[in-house]
């Protein structure tokens, strides 16, 4: 490989805009900042939602309700998915994360729901269970154990 074979991809280099170089340049005298006002002064920045003095969209739309910052979100898994894990007699949240059935960023823990069938006895550890999930796991000869957070 030679230096002449190397190709550079990216933006072409643009010349810096030369301001204040006479009226013929198109950006002389006021340097493209207009006559007066905050935009003409140095050190001014418009806010993120500033819309030129118009009432910003964020302030125009109605606000309703609130966001509960203490909300608990669970990683949800069904009994049928636990039944599909081959060779696992004990299932806990760590095993479910490694298998890719539950995301690793769940804060409140794992909840097992009763959708699907389980055909073998499995000991399941989770933070919450639905009633049908507990019924199906115990009917198959397994156990449903609640983990405390």
N, C-alpha and C positions, 0 to 999 in steps of 0.2 A: 504494500500500500504506500502510495506517495502522498505528499501534502496536497498536491493538486487534485487528488481524487476525493478529498474530504469536502463534503457539502455542508453548508450551514443552513439550517432551516430556522425560521423565526421571523419576527417583525423586521422590516427594513428600517435602518436608522433614519430618523427624521431630524431635520435641523431644528434647533431651538428657536422658538418664536422671538424675533428681535423686536422689542417694544421701544417706543419713544424715538423712532428714527425718522421723524418728519411726517408731514401729512400725506405724502405719496405712498407711504408704506401700508396705509390702511389701519395701522395701530400706533399712530403717533400721538403726541400731546397727552391725551388721557389714557393711553395704552390699553384701549379696549374695555376700560372699567366704567365708562359713562361719565356723567358730569359730577353729581354730588350724591351723598347718601352713604349708608353703611358699606355698600359694595365698593365704593370708591376709596374708602379708607384702608389703611394697612392693618393687618392683624385681625380682620373680621372673618368669621366663618358662619355660614347659615346652618341652622340645625338640621338634623336628619330628616325631619318631617316638614321642613319649611317649604311653602308653596307660593313664594312671592307675595306674601301678605294676605293671600286668600286663606279662609279658615281651613286648616289641614283636614284631610280625610279622617284621620284618627280622632279628631275632635268633633267631626260632623256626624259620625255614625252613632246610633244609640248603644248604650252599654247596659247589659242586663245580667243578673246573676253574679256568681263569683267562682273562683277556682279554689278548690279545697287543697291546700298545700300538704295536708296530712293524709291524703288519699293513699290507700294501700293497693298496689297493683300486684296481682299474682300471675305467675307463669302457669298456664292452663294446659292440662294433659288429660286425655281420655283413657278409660280402662282398656279399650281396644288397642291403643298404642302400647300400653304396658304389656299386653298379651303378645304383641309382635316382637318384643325383645327376647331373643333366643338365648337360653343358657343362663338367665338371670333369675335366681330364686329370691334374692333380696334387691329391692329397687329403692333408691333414695335420690334426692335432688341432684347430687353430684353425678351419679350414673346417668341420669336423664340429660344433664347438660353435656356430658361427654358423648352421648349418643346423638346429640343435636336435636332432641325433642323439646327442650326448654331452653330459652335464651339465658345467657349468663348474667344479664343485667337486671333480673327481677329483684325487687327490693323486699317485698313482703313474703316471698316464698313461693311454693308450688301448691296448686290446688288440683285435686284429681276429680274429674267429672265422670258420669256413668255412661257415656256413649260407647257402644261397641261391646264385644264379648271377650271374656278371659277364660281360657280353657284349662289352666293349670294353677296349682297353688303357689301364690307369690306373696311374700311379706313386703308390704309397701309402706315406706316412710314418707310423709308429706306434711305440709303445714295446715292444710284443710282438705276435707273430703265432702262430697255431696252424699246424700242419703243413698241414692241408687248406686253410687260407686262402692260404698261400704257393703251394701247388700250383695253386689256382684262379686266382690273380692272374697267375702266370707263364704258365699255359696260355692265358689270354686275351691274352697279349702284353705284360703290364704288369710292373711291378717292385714288390717289397716291401722297403722300406728300414727298418731299425731305428734309432730315435732313442735316443741315450743320455741318461739322466736327469741 
